[in-house]
Amino acid sequence: MKNIDKINNITIDDLNQIIEEKVVELLGDPDSGLHLDEEFKVELERRLKNPSKKISHAEALKRFA
């Protein structure tokens, strides 16, 4: 019954993450093998060093829609 206890405590965000990971695991990464230009790599590294606060889809719609 320990698995049921874990399921009872899971958040919607956790569930979404698990589903996304499983889909990628089953179908593969559609971007795998694509070339990244140097400018994109530099920008990605910059953003990873300074991560921004995550907001929900609903919050993004409120702010930007």
C-alpha positions as a Python dict, from the first residue, in 0.01 Angstrom:
ca = {
    (1, 'M'): (0, 0, 0),
    (2, 'K'): (302, 233, 11),
    (3, 'N'): (261, 313, -361),
    (4, 'I'): (-93, 433, -297),
    (5, 'D'): (34, 666, -23),
    (6, 'K'): (279, 814, -272),
    (7, 'I'): (5, 861, -531),
    (8, 'N'): (-216, 1037, -277),
    (9, 'N'): (57, 1294, -214),
    (10, 'I'): (155, 1369, -575),
    (11, 'T'): (94, 1717, -714),
    (12, 'I'): (-47, 1797, -1057),
    (13, 'D'): (291, 1942, -1157),
    (14, 'D'): (464, 1620, -1049),
    (15, 'L'): (215, 1414, -1250),
    (16, 'N'): (263, 1633, -1557),
    (17, 'Q'): (641, 1591, -1527),
    (18, 'I'): (613, 1212, -1496),
    (19, 'I'): (385, 1194, -1801),
    (20, 'E'): (617, 1415, -2008),
    (21, 'E'): (921, 1206, -1913),
    (22, 'K'): (740, 884, -2007),
    (23, 'V'): (627, 1023, -2344),
    (24, 'V'): (983, 1131, -2429),
    (25, 'E'): (1111, 793, -2310),
    (26, 'L'): (863, 607, -2532),
    (27, 'L'): (872, 828, -2841),
    (28, 'G'): (1222, 970, -2817),
    (29, 'D'): (1334, 1329, -2837),
    (30, 'P'): (1222, 1482, -3170),
    (31, 'D'): (1511, 1731, -3153),
    (32, 'S'): (1775, 1464, -3103),
    (33, 'G'): (2055, 1500, -3355),
    (34, 'L'): (1963, 1853, -3465),
    (35, 'H'): (2244, 2108, -3493),
    (36, 'L'): (2259, 2392, -3238),
    (37, 'D'): (2441, 2702, -3355),
    (38, 'E'): (2699, 2859, -3126),
    (39, 'E'): (2488, 3167, -3046),
    (40, 'F'): (2206, 2947, -2918),
    (41, 'K'): (2448, 2742, -2704),
    (42, 'V'): (2592, 3057, -2545),
    (43, 'E'): (2245, 3190, -2464),
    (44, 'L'): (2135, 2855, -2323),
    (45, 'E'): (2441, 2836, -2098),
    (46, 'R'): (2374, 3192, -1976),
    (47, 'R'): (2013, 3107, -1890),
    (48, 'L'): (2110, 2785, -1713),
    (49, 'K'): (2356, 2975, -1494),
    (50, 'N'): (2084, 3229, -1403),
    (51, 'P'): (1759, 3030, -1388),
    (52, 'S'): (1441, 3233, -1371),
    (53, 'K'): (1141, 3164, -1153),
    (54, 'K'): (898, 2920, -1312),
    (55, 'I'): (536, 3025, -1349),
    (56, 'S'): (232, 2817, -1428),
    (57, 'H'): (58, 2815, -1764),
    (58, 'A'): (-239, 2993, -1604),
    (59, 'E'): (-11, 3266, -1467),
    (60, 'A'): (156, 3310, -1808),
    (61, 'L'): (-186, 3354, -1968),
    (62, 'K'): (-280, 3617, -1709),
    (63, 'R'): (41, 3809, -1769),
    (64, 'F'): (81, 3782, -2144),
    (65, 'A'): (-253, 3695, -2303),
}
